[in-house]
Amino acid sequence: MDVSITGGGLAAALALITVGIVAFIVVMRSIYSKRAKEGLQQSDSGSSLTSRTKYAGADAFKYSGTYFNLGLALAVGLTVLAFGWTQYEEEIYIPDDALELPDEIEVEPPRTAEPPPPPPPPPPPVIEEVPDEEILEDEEVTFEDQSIDDQTIVEAPVVDDAPPPPPPPPPPPPKPKVEEIFKVVEDMPRFPGCEDLPTKEERKQCADKKMLEFIYKNIKYPAIARENGVEGTAVVQFVVEKDGSITDANVVRDPGAQTGAEALRVVNLMKEQGIQWIPGKQRGRAVRVQFNLPVRFRLE
């Protein structure tokens, strides 16, 4: 016999059993209270020594069989409910082309650390022709007497006591080194949870599946987009740091009607829940990688 009960059905069955037990106890208490008030109406003169009770009218074992059958039925019912409780996995709708980027989003080729080509040689110097200078004839030079005797007084120039020049300003602090952000690397960053798989391709497929399940499980179609029939693909761009954290998330393609904001909210939800991505690697070392994530909104 195949018996499957969901969590809601199990809760409802337990609630009905509890209500039934409480109602049975209340009814039996009222019956026994009524009998206790009426008292024993029959005399005990006819009781024999072979009876099971001292007073035949107060037989405590009268309903023992009923209580036993009721308890057995409850035990069997609870056992069936326990074994029939089934947890169903939530069905998540993921579009077939969920990871295809629109044509408007361009992806640059990978950057390498190869040295740049040497600069071209400088052009040869230009030799200008200098015209011949004309030689002028010596003109007659007149000399003046500038001799000094004891009577001559020469005043020394007045020098003001000027303050010393200020010291040169200190050099500006060096600019902080900004690490390069790659767009395509040898090992692209991926969603966590598939590190135990043997091959790189299997890990990538598993990570993409888990990422899509997270996105389409937490995404909520905006009401204004549903009412106006807005569909499309929103693209969220973010940077996966060398430690796997997500930074600089922003919407680079928005179909409108709050779909872009909803896609950005789901990406930021990864950061709020502390999900650490597997960082991208270039030539065996972790680097910062820019990731473009498409999120498709499609009405069913």
VEXDREN-2710 file (C-alpha; in Angstrom, 1 decimal):
% VEXDREN-2710
k/r/px/py/pz
1/MET/0.0/0.0/0.0
2/ASP/1.5/3.3/-1.1
3/VAL/0.6/6.0/1.5
4/SER/2.1/9.4/1.0
5/ILE/1.1/12.4/3.2
6/THR/2.5/15.9/2.9
7/GLY/3.5/18.0/5.8
8/GLY/0.2/19.9/5.7
9/GLY/-1.9/16.7/5.7
10/LEU/0.1/15.3/8.6
11/ALA/-0.4/18.4/10.6
12/ALA/-4.1/18.4/9.9
13/ALA/-4.4/14.7/10.9
14/LEU/-2.6/15.2/14.2
15/ALA/-4.8/18.2/14.9
16/LEU/-8.0/16.1/14.3
17/ILE/-6.6/13.3/16.5
18/THR/-5.8/15.7/19.3
19/VAL/-9.2/17.3/19.1
20/GLY/-10.9/13.9/19.1
21/ILE/-9.0/12.7/22.2
22/VAL/-9.8/15.9/24.1
23/ALA/-13.5/15.6/23.1
24/PHE/-13.5/11.9/24.2
25/ILE/-12.0/12.8/27.6
26/VAL/-14.5/15.6/28.2
27/VAL/-17.5/13.3/27.3
28/MET/-16.3/10.5/29.5
29/ARG/-15.7/12.8/32.4
30/SER/-19.2/14.2/32.2
31/ILE/-20.6/10.7/32.1
32/TYR/-18.7/9.6/35.2
33/SER/-19.6/12.8/37.0
34/LYS/-23.3/12.2/36.3
35/ARG/-23.1/8.7/37.6
36/ALA/-21.2/9.7/40.7
37/LYS/-24.0/12.2/41.6
38/GLU/-26.7/9.7/41.1
39/GLY/-25.0/7.2/43.4
40/LEU/-25.5/3.5/43.5
41/GLN/-29.2/2.8/43.1
42/GLN/-29.0/-0.9/43.3
43/SER/-28.3/-2.6/46.6
44/ASP/-25.2/-4.7/47.1
45/SER/-26.9/-7.5/48.9
46/GLY/-26.9/-9.8/45.9
47/SER/-23.2/-9.5/45.3
48/SER/-21.3/-12.7/45.5
49/LEU/-17.8/-13.4/46.6
50/THR/-16.9/-14.6/43.1
51/SER/-17.5/-11.2/41.4
52/ARG/-14.5/-9.3/40.2
53/THR/-15.4/-6.2/42.2
54/LYS/-16.6/-5.6/45.7
55/TYR/-19.4/-3.5/44.4
56/ALA/-20.9/-4.9/41.1
57/GLY/-22.5/-1.5/40.3
58/ALA/-19.0/0.2/40.3
59/ASP/-17.2/-2.1/37.8
60/ALA/-14.0/-0.2/36.8
61/PHE/-13.2/-2.8/34.1
62/LYS/-16.5/-2.4/32.3
63/TYR/-15.0/-0.2/29.4
64/SER/-11.4/-1.6/29.5
65/GLY/-11.9/-3.4/26.2
66/THR/-13.2/-0.2/24.5
67/TYR/-10.2/1.8/25.8
68/PHE/-7.8/-0.8/24.7
69/ASN/-9.2/-0.9/21.2
70/LEU/-9.2/2.9/21.0
71/GLY/-5.6/3.1/22.1
72/LEU/-4.6/0.4/19.6
73/ALA/-6.4/2.2/16.8
74/LEU/-4.6/5.5/17.7
75/ALA/-1.2/3.7/17.8
76/VAL/-1.7/2.1/14.4
77/GLY/-2.9/5.4/12.9
78/LEU/0.0/7.4/14.2
79/THR/2.4/4.7/12.9
80/VAL/0.8/4.9/9.4
81/LEU/1.1/8.7/9.5
82/ALA/4.7/8.6/10.5
83/PHE/5.7/6.2/7.7
84/GLY/3.5/8.0/5.2
85/TRP/4.9/11.4/5.8
86/THR/6.7/12.5/2.6
87/GLN/8.7/15.6/1.9
88/TYR/8.4/16.8/-1.7
89/GLU/11.2/18.8/-3.3
90/GLU/10.1/22.3/-4.4
91/GLU/9.8/22.4/-8.2
92/ILE/11.8/25.4/-9.5
93/TYR/11.2/26.6/-13.1
94/ILE/14.5/27.4/-14.8
95/PRO/14.4/28.6/-18.5
96/ASP/16.4/26.5/-21.0
97/ASP/18.5/29.5/-22.1
98/ALA/19.0/31.0/-18.7
99/LEU/22.7/31.6/-19.0
100/GLU/22.8/33.0/-22.5
101/LEU/23.9/36.6/-22.6
102/PRO/22.1/39.1/-24.9
103/ASP/24.0/40.4/-27.9
104/GLU/24.3/43.8/-26.4
105/ILE/26.7/42.6/-23.7
106/GLU/30.2/42.4/-25.0
107/VAL/32.9/40.1/-23.5
108/GLU/36.5/41.1/-24.0
109/PRO/39.2/38.5/-24.7
110/PRO/41.3/37.4/-21.8
111/ARG/44.1/39.7/-20.7
112/THR/47.6/38.2/-20.3
113/ALA/50.6/39.5/-18.5
114/GLU/52.9/39.4/-21.6
115/PRO/55.2/42.4/-21.8
116/PRO/54.2/45.1/-24.3
117/PRO/56.2/45.4/-27.6
118/PRO/59.2/47.7/-27.5
119/PRO/58.6/51.3/-28.6
120/PRO/59.7/52.3/-32.1
121/PRO/63.2/53.9/-32.5
122/PRO/63.2/57.7/-32.4
123/PRO/63.4/59.6/-35.7
124/PRO/66.9/60.8/-36.8
125/PRO/67.7/64.4/-35.8
126/VAL/67.1/67.1/-38.4
127/ILE/70.2/69.0/-39.3
128/GLU/69.5/72.6/-40.1
129/GLU/71.7/74.6/-42.3
130/VAL/73.1/77.6/-40.5
131/PRO/73.8/80.6/-42.8
132/ASP/77.3/82.2/-42.7
133/GLU/77.6/85.0/-40.3
134/GLU/78.8/88.3/-41.6
135/ILE/82.0/89.5/-40.0
136/LEU/81.7/93.1/-39.0
137/GLU/84.6/95.4/-39.0
138/ASP/85.9/96.4/-35.6
139/GLU/84.6/99.7/-34.6
140/GLU/86.6/102.2/-32.7
141/VAL/86.2/101.6/-28.9
142/THR/86.4/104.5/-26.5
143/PHE/87.8/103.7/-23.0
144/GLU/86.7/105.7/-19.9
145/ASP/88.8/106.3/-16.9
146/GLN/87.4/104.2/-14.0
147/SER/90.3/104.4/-11.6
148/ILE/89.6/105.0/-7.9
149/ASP/91.6/107.3/-5.6
150/ASP/91.5/108.0/-1.9
151/GLN/88.9/110.7/-2.3
152/THR/86.4/108.5/-4.1
153/ILE/83.5/107.1/-1.9
154/VAL/81.7/104.1/-3.0
155/GLU/78.4/103.3/-1.3
156/ALA/77.7/99.6/-0.6
157/PRO/74.4/98.4/-1.8
158/VAL/71.7/98.1/0.8
159/VAL/70.6/94.5/1.3
160/ASP/67.3/93.8/3.1
161/ASP/67.1/91.1/5.7
162/ALA/64.8/88.8/3.7
163/PRO/63.5/85.6/5.4
164/PRO/64.9/82.4/4.1
165/PRO/62.8/80.7/1.4
166/PRO/60.3/78.1/2.6
167/PRO/61.2/74.5/2.3
168/PRO/59.9/72.6/-0.7
169/PRO/56.5/70.8/-0.1
170/PRO/56.7/67.1/0.6
171/PRO/56.0/64.8/-2.4
172/PRO/52.4/63.6/-2.8
173/PRO/51.6/60.2/-1.4
174/PRO/51.7/57.4/-3.9
175/LYS/48.4/56.4/-5.4
176/PRO/46.9/53.1/-4.1
177/LYS/47.5/50.2/-6.3
178/VAL/44.3/49.1/-8.0
179/GLU/44.4/45.4/-9.0
180/GLU/43.3/44.6/-12.5
181/ILE/39.8/43.3/-13.0
182/PHE/39.7/40.5/-15.5
183/LYS/36.6/39.7/-17.6
184/VAL/37.7/36.3/-19.0
185/VAL/40.2/34.0/-17.2
186/GLU/41.3/30.4/-17.5
187/ASP/39.2/29.3/-14.5
188/MET/36.0/31.4/-14.3
189/PRO/34.5/31.9/-10.8
190/ARG/31.6/29.6/-10.0
191/PHE/28.9/29.1/-7.4
192/PRO/30.0/27.0/-4.4
193/GLY/28.9/23.5/-3.5
194/CYS/30.4/21.2/-6.2
195/GLU/34.0/21.0/-5.2
196/ASP/33.9/17.2/-4.7
197/LEU/33.3/16.4/-8.4
198/PRO/36.4/15.0/-10.3
199/THR/36.5/17.0/-13.5
200/LYS/36.4/20.7/-14.2
201/GLU/33.4/20.4/-16.6
202/GLU/31.3/18.5/-14.1
203/ARG/32.1/21.1/-11.4
204/LYS/31.0/23.9/-13.8
205/GLN/27.7/22.3/-14.8
206/CYS/26.9/21.5/-11.2
207/ALA/27.7/25.0/-10.0
208/ASP/25.6/26.6/-12.8
209/LYS/22.7/24.4/-11.8
210/LYS/23.0/25.3/-8.1
211/MET/23.3/29.0/-9.0
212/LEU/20.2/28.9/-11.2
213/GLU/18.2/27.1/-8.5
214/PHE/19.2/29.7/-6.0
215/ILE/18.2/32.6/-8.3
216/TYR/14.9/31.3/-9.5
217/LYS/13.9/30.0/-6.1
218/ASN/14.3/33.4/-4.5
219/ILE/13.2/35.6/-7.4
220/LYS/9.7/37.2/-7.3
221/TYR/8.1/38.4/-10.5
222/PRO/7.4/42.1/-10.0
223/ALA/3.6/42.8/-9.8
224/ILE/3.8/45.8/-12.2
225/ALA/5.7/43.6/-14.7
226/ARG/3.2/40.8/-14.4
227/GLU/0.2/43.2/-14.8
228/ASN/1.7/44.8/-17.9
229/GLY/3.1/41.6/-19.5
230/VAL/6.7/42.7/-19.3
231/GLU/9.2/40.0/-20.2
232/GLY/12.9/40.1/-20.9
233/THR/16.4/39.5/-19.6
234/ALA/18.0/41.6/-17.0
235/VAL/21.8/41.4/-16.7
236/VAL/23.5/42.1/-13.4
237/GLN/27.3/42.8/-13.4
238/PHE/29.4/42.2/-10.3
239/VAL/33.0/41.5/-9.3
240/VAL/34.0/38.2/-7.7
241/GLU/36.9/39.1/-5.4
242/LYS/39.9/36.9/-4.7
243/ASP/38.3/35.7/-1.5
244/GLY/35.0/34.8/-3.3
245/SER/33.0/37.7/-2.0
246/ILE/30.7/39.8/-4.3
247/THR/31.2/43.5/-4.8
248/ASP/30.1/46.3/-7.1
249/ALA/26.9/44.7/-8.2
250/ASN/24.9/46.9/-10.7
251/VAL/22.3/46.4/-13.4
252/VAL/23.8/46.8/-16.9
253/ARG/20.6/45.8/-18.8
254/ASP/17.1/46.4/-17.5
255/PRO/13.9/45.4/-19.3
256/GLY/12.0/47.8/-17.1
257/ALA/9.0/47.5/-14.7
258/GLN/11.3/46.8/-11.7
259/THR/12.7/43.6/-13.2
260/GLY/16.3/44.9/-13.0
261/ALA/15.9/45.9/-9.4
262/GLU/14.5/42.4/-8.6
263/ALA/17.5/40.7/-10.3
264/LEU/19.9/43.0/-8.3
265/ARG/18.1/42.1/-5.1
266/VAL/18.6/38.4/-5.6
267/VAL/22.3/38.9/-6.4
268/ASN/22.7/41.0/-3.2
269/LEU/20.9/38.2/-1.3
270/MET/24.0/36.1/-1.9
271/LYS/26.1/38.6/-0.1
272/GLU/23.6/38.9/2.8
273/GLN/23.5/35.1/3.2
274/GLY/27.3/35.0/3.2
275/ILE/27.7/32.8/0.1
276/GLN/31.3/32.7/-0.9
277/TRP/32.0/32.0/-4.6
278/ILE/34.9/29.9/-5.8
279/PRO/37.2/32.7/-7.1
280/GLY/38.5/32.8/-10.7
281/LYS/42.1/31.9/-11.4
282/GLN/44.5/33.1/-14.0
283/ARG/47.8/31.2/-14.4
284/GLY/47.1/29.4/-11.1
285/ARG/46.5/32.5/-8.9
286/ALA/43.3/34.0/-7.7
287/VAL/42.3/37.2/-9.4
288/ARG/39.4/39.6/-9.5
289/VAL/36.9/38.7/-12.2
290/GLN/33.9/40.6/-13.5
291/PHE/30.9/38.4/-13.9
292/ASN/27.8/39.0/-16.0
293/LEU/24.7/37.2/-14.8
294/PRO/21.6/37.1/-17.0
295/VAL/18.2/36.7/-15.2
296/ARG/15.3/35.9/-17.5
297/PHE/11.7/37.1/-16.7
298/ARG/9.2/35.0/-18.6
299/LEU/5.4/34.7/-17.9
300/GLU/4.0/31.2/-17.8
END
